[in-house]
Amino acid sequence: MDDEAFNISLRKFLKMVGVSSQREMEQAVARALQDQAIAGTETFPARMTLEIPGLKLQVHFDGEIRLQ
């Protein structure tokens, strides 16, 4: 195994996930606000799942997204 290649690959994947996830959440909140489906003061439970079938890995990360 090439540790450097592995670490670079992990960082690229995590950056893509972080940037893409943030954009998706921001767009979802903007749509909900525009549709008046939320007030903008809510806190939402959130779950992220990391799955790598080839490694038999599935782990959940629970948290919350606060709008205020």
DSSP file (Angstrom, degrees, kcal/mol; ACC not computed):
  #  RESIDUE AA STRUCTURE BP1 BP2  ACC     N-H-->O    O-->H-N    N-H-->O    O-->H-N    TCO  KAPPA ALPHA  PHI   PSI    X-CA   Y-CA   Z-CA
    1    1 A M              0   0    0      0, 0.0     2,-0.9     0, 0.0     3,-0.1   0.000 360.0 360.0 360.0 140.5    0.0    0.0    0.0
    2    2 A D     >  -     0   0    0      1,-0.2     4,-2.5     2,-0.0     5,-0.2  -0.858 360.0-164.4 -98.2 103.1    1.2    3.5   -0.8
    3    3 A D  H  > S+     0   0    0     -2,-0.9     4,-2.8     1,-0.2     5,-0.2   0.868  87.2  51.5 -57.2 -40.2    0.4    5.6    2.3
    4    4 A E  H  > S+     0   0    0      2,-0.2     4,-2.5     1,-0.2    -1,-0.2   0.937 111.3  46.0 -65.4 -46.1    0.8    8.9    0.5
    5    5 A A  H  > S+     0   0    0      2,-0.2     4,-2.4     1,-0.2    -2,-0.2   0.901 113.7  50.7 -62.1 -40.6   -1.5    7.9   -2.3
    6    6 A F  H  X S+     0   0    0     -4,-2.5     4,-2.6     2,-0.2    -2,-0.2   0.937 111.6  46.6 -62.1 -48.6   -4.1    6.6    0.2
    7    7 A N  H  X S+     0   0    0     -4,-2.8     4,-2.4     2,-0.2    -2,-0.2   0.890 112.9  49.1 -63.8 -40.4   -4.0    9.8    2.3
    8    8 A I  H  X S+     0   0    0     -4,-2.5     4,-2.4     2,-0.2    -1,-0.2   0.918 111.7  49.8 -63.8 -43.1   -4.3   12.0   -0.7
    9    9 A S  H  X S+     0   0    0     -4,-2.4     4,-2.3    -5,-0.2    -2,-0.2   0.913 111.1  49.2 -62.1 -44.1   -7.2    9.9   -1.9
   10   10 A L  H  X S+     0   0    0     -4,-2.6     4,-2.9     1,-0.2     5,-0.2   0.931 111.2  49.2 -60.6 -46.7   -8.9   10.2    1.5
   11   11 A R  H  X S+     0   0    0     -4,-2.4     4,-2.5     1,-0.2    -2,-0.2   0.907 111.2  49.2 -61.9 -42.6   -8.5   13.9    1.6
   12   12 A K  H  X S+     0   0    0     -4,-2.4     4,-2.3     2,-0.2    -1,-0.2   0.921 113.2  47.3 -62.6 -43.8   -9.9   14.4   -1.9
   13   13 A F  H  X S+     0   0    0     -4,-2.3     4,-2.6     2,-0.2    -2,-0.2   0.944 113.4  47.0 -63.5 -48.4  -12.9   12.2   -1.0
   14   14 A L  H  X S+     0   0    0     -4,-2.9     4,-2.7     1,-0.2    -1,-0.2   0.871 111.9  50.8 -64.1 -37.3  -13.6   14.0    2.3
   15   15 A K  H  X S+     0   0    0     -4,-2.5     4,-2.8    -5,-0.2     5,-0.3   0.932 111.3  48.1 -63.9 -45.4  -13.2   17.4    0.7
   16   16 A M  H  X S+     0   0    0     -4,-2.3     4,-2.5     1,-0.2     5,-0.3   0.921 114.0  47.0 -61.1 -44.6  -15.7   16.4   -2.1
   17   17 A V  H  X S+     0   0    0     -4,-2.6     4,-2.7     2,-0.2     5,-0.3   0.931 114.2  47.4 -63.5 -45.8  -18.2   15.1    0.5
   18   18 A G  H  X S+     0   0    0     -4,-2.7     4,-2.1     2,-0.2    -2,-0.2   0.939 116.3  41.8 -62.4 -48.8  -17.8   18.2    2.7
   19   19 A V  H  X S+     0   0    0     -4,-2.8     4,-2.1     2,-0.2    -2,-0.2   0.928 118.6  45.4 -65.9 -46.2  -18.3   20.7   -0.1
   20   20 A S  H  X S+     0   0    0     -4,-2.5     4,-2.4    -5,-0.3    -2,-0.2   0.904 113.1  50.2 -66.4 -41.3  -21.1   18.8   -1.8
   21   21 A S  H  X S+     0   0    0     -4,-2.7     4,-2.4    -5,-0.3     5,-0.2   0.917 110.4  49.6 -63.6 -43.8  -22.9   18.1    1.4
   22   22 A Q  H  X S+     0   0    0     -4,-2.1     4,-2.7    -5,-0.3    -1,-0.2   0.925 111.1  49.4 -61.9 -44.1  -22.8   21.7    2.5
   23   23 A R  H  X S+     0   0    0     -4,-2.1     4,-2.4     1,-0.2    -2,-0.2   0.921 111.4  49.3 -60.9 -44.6  -24.1   22.9   -0.8
   24   24 A E  H  X S+     0   0    0     -4,-2.4     4,-2.2     2,-0.2    -1,-0.2   0.901 112.7  47.1 -62.8 -41.6  -27.0   20.4   -0.8
   25   25 A M  H  X S+     0   0    0     -4,-2.4     4,-2.4     2,-0.2     5,-0.2   0.918 111.6  50.6 -67.5 -42.6  -28.0   21.4    2.8
   26   26 A E  H  X S+     0   0    0     -4,-2.7     4,-2.3     1,-0.2    -2,-0.2   0.909 112.3  47.3 -60.8 -42.0  -27.8   25.1    1.9
   27   27 A Q  H  X S+     0   0    0     -4,-2.4     4,-2.5     2,-0.2    -1,-0.2   0.887 111.0  51.4 -67.1 -39.3  -30.0   24.6   -1.1
   28   28 A A  H  X S+     0   0    0     -4,-2.2     4,-2.3     2,-0.2    -2,-0.2   0.910 112.0  46.4 -65.1 -41.7  -32.5   22.5    0.8
   29   29 A V  H  X S+     0   0    0     -4,-2.4     4,-2.6     2,-0.2     5,-0.2   0.920 111.9  51.2 -65.7 -43.5  -32.8   25.2    3.5
   30   30 A A  H  X S+     0   0    0     -4,-2.3     4,-2.5    -5,-0.2    -2,-0.2   0.913 111.7  47.3 -60.6 -43.2  -33.1   27.9    0.9
   31   31 A R  H  X S+     0   0    0     -4,-2.5     4,-2.6     2,-0.2     6,-0.2   0.929 112.4  49.1 -63.5 -45.1  -35.9   26.0   -0.9
   32   32 A A  H  <>S+     0   0    0     -4,-2.3     5,-2.8     1,-0.2     6,-1.0   0.888 113.0  47.4 -64.1 -39.1  -37.8   25.3    2.4
   33   33 A L  H ><5S+     0   0    0     -4,-2.6     3,-1.1     3,-0.2    -1,-0.2   0.923 112.3  49.3 -65.6 -43.9  -37.5   29.0    3.4
   34   34 A Q  H 3<5S+     0   0    0     -4,-2.5    -2,-0.2     1,-0.3    -1,-0.2   0.885 113.1  46.8 -62.5 -39.1  -38.7   30.1    0.0
   35   35 A D  T 3<5S-     0   0    0     -4,-2.6    -1,-0.3    -5,-0.2    -2,-0.2   0.446 111.0-124.8 -80.7   0.0  -41.7   27.7    0.2
   36   36 A Q  T < 5S+     0   0    0     -3,-1.1    -3,-0.2    -4,-0.2    -2,-0.1   0.811  72.1 132.4  56.8  32.6  -42.3   28.9    3.7
   37   37 A A  S   <S+     0   0    0     -5,-2.8     2,-0.3    -6,-0.2    -4,-0.2   0.659  71.4  30.1 -83.9 -18.1  -42.1   25.3    4.9
   38   38 A I        -     0   0    0     -6,-1.0    -2,-0.1    -9,-0.1    -1,-0.1  -0.943  69.7-138.5-136.6 159.3  -39.8   26.3    7.7
   39   39 A A        -     0   0    0     -2,-0.3    -1,-0.1    -3,-0.1    -6,-0.0   0.710  45.6-114.1 -90.0 -22.5  -39.5   29.5    9.8
   40   40 A G  S    S+     0   0    0    -11,-0.0    -7,-0.0     3,-0.0   -11,-0.0   0.516  99.6  86.4  98.9   7.5  -35.7   29.6    9.8
   41   41 A T        +     0   0    0     27,-0.1    27,-0.2     2,-0.0    26,-0.0   0.331  63.8 117.3-116.0   3.4  -35.3   29.0   13.6
   42   42 A E        -     0   0    0     25,-0.1    25,-2.8    24,-0.1     2,-0.4  -0.164  53.3-145.6 -74.7 163.0  -35.4   25.2   13.5
   43   43 A T  E     -A   66   0A   0     23,-0.2    23,-0.2    24,-0.1    -2,-0.0  -1.000  19.7-159.3-123.5 128.5  -32.9   22.7   14.6
   44   44 A F  E     -A   65   0A   0     21,-3.1    21,-3.0    -2,-0.4     2,-0.2  -0.915  16.5-127.4-113.3 130.8  -32.8   19.5   12.5
   45   45 A P  E     -A   64   0A   0      0, 0.0     2,-0.3     0, 0.0    19,-0.3  -0.512  35.1-166.5 -66.3 144.1  -31.4   16.1   13.5
   46   46 A A  E     -A   63   0A   0     17,-2.6    17,-2.5    -2,-0.2     2,-0.4  -0.974  14.9-165.8-137.0 149.9  -29.0   14.9   10.8
   47   47 A R  E     -A   62   0A   0     -2,-0.3     2,-0.4    15,-0.2    15,-0.2  -0.998   1.3-166.8-137.3 132.9  -27.3   11.7   10.0
   48   48 A M  E     -A   61   0A   0     13,-2.6    13,-3.1    -2,-0.4     2,-0.5  -0.962  10.1-157.4-116.1 135.7  -24.4   11.0    7.7
   49   49 A T  E     -A   60   0A   0     -2,-0.4     2,-0.6    11,-0.2    11,-0.2  -0.963   3.7-160.7-118.0 128.0  -23.6    7.5    6.6
   50   50 A L  E     +A   59   0A   0      9,-2.9     9,-2.3    -2,-0.5     2,-0.4  -0.932  17.6 178.5-104.6 123.3  -20.2    6.4    5.4
   51   51 A E  E     +A   58   0A   0     -2,-0.6     7,-0.2     7,-0.2    -2,-0.0  -0.988  19.4 170.4-132.6 126.9  -20.3    3.1    3.5
   52   52 A I  E > > -A   57   0A   0      5,-2.5     5,-1.8    -2,-0.4     3,-1.8  -0.814  11.1-171.8-130.8  90.9  -17.5    1.3    1.8
   53   53 A P  G > 5S+     0   0    0      0, 0.0     3,-1.4     0, 0.0    -1,-0.1   0.846  82.4  60.6 -55.0 -38.4  -18.9   -2.1    0.7
   54   54 A G  G 3 5S+     0   0    0      1,-0.3    -2,-0.0     2,-0.1     0, 0.0   0.734 113.0  38.3 -63.7 -21.0  -15.4   -3.5   -0.3
   55   55 A L  G < 5S-     0   0    0     -3,-1.8    -1,-0.3     2,-0.1     3,-0.1   0.334 110.5-121.0-106.1   3.6  -14.2   -3.0    3.3
   56   56 A K  T < 5 +     0   0    0     -3,-1.4     2,-0.5    -4,-0.5    -2,-0.1   0.906  63.3 150.0  54.3  44.3  -17.5   -4.0    4.9
   57   57 A L  E   < +A   52   0A   0     -5,-1.8    -5,-2.5     2,-0.0     2,-0.3  -0.927  17.4 157.0-112.7 127.2  -17.7   -0.6    6.5
   58   58 A Q  E     +A   51   0A   0     -2,-0.5     2,-0.4    -7,-0.2    -7,-0.2  -0.877  12.3 165.2-146.3 115.4  -20.9    1.2    7.3
   59   59 A V  E     -A   50   0A   0     -9,-2.3    -9,-2.9    -2,-0.3     2,-0.4  -0.989  22.5-145.3-135.2 141.1  -20.8    3.8   10.1
   60   60 A H  E     -A   49   0A   0     -2,-0.4     2,-0.5   -11,-0.2   -11,-0.2  -0.840   3.7-159.6-108.1 142.6  -23.3    6.5   11.0
   61   61 A F  E     -A   48   0A   0    -13,-3.1   -13,-2.6    -2,-0.4     2,-0.4  -0.984  13.4-162.9-120.6 118.6  -22.5   10.0   12.3
   62   62 A D  E     +A   47   0A   0     -2,-0.5     2,-0.2   -15,-0.2   -15,-0.2  -0.804  27.4 123.7-105.8 143.1  -25.4   11.7   14.1
   63   63 A G  E     -A   46   0A   0    -17,-2.5   -17,-2.6    -2,-0.4     2,-0.3  -0.827  46.3 -98.7-164.5-157.0  -25.6   15.4   14.8
   64   64 A E  E     -A   45   0A   0    -19,-0.3     2,-0.5    -2,-0.2   -21,-0.0  -0.994  10.6-141.2-146.9 153.0  -27.8   18.4   14.3
   65   65 A I  E     -A   44   0A   0    -21,-3.0   -21,-3.1    -2,-0.3     2,-0.5  -0.968  21.3-161.2-115.1 117.2  -28.1   21.4   12.0
   66   66 A R  E     -A   43   0A   0     -2,-0.5   -23,-0.2   -23,-0.2   -24,-0.1  -0.848  14.6-168.3-103.1 132.6  -29.2   24.6   13.7
   67   67 A L              0   0    0    -25,-2.8   -24,-0.1    -2,-0.5   -25,-0.1   0.583 360.0 360.0 -91.5 -11.8  -30.6   27.5   11.7
   68   68 A Q              0   0    0    -26,-0.4   -25,-0.1   -27,-0.2    -1,-0.1   0.330 360.0 360.0-146.9 360.0  -30.4   29.9   14.6
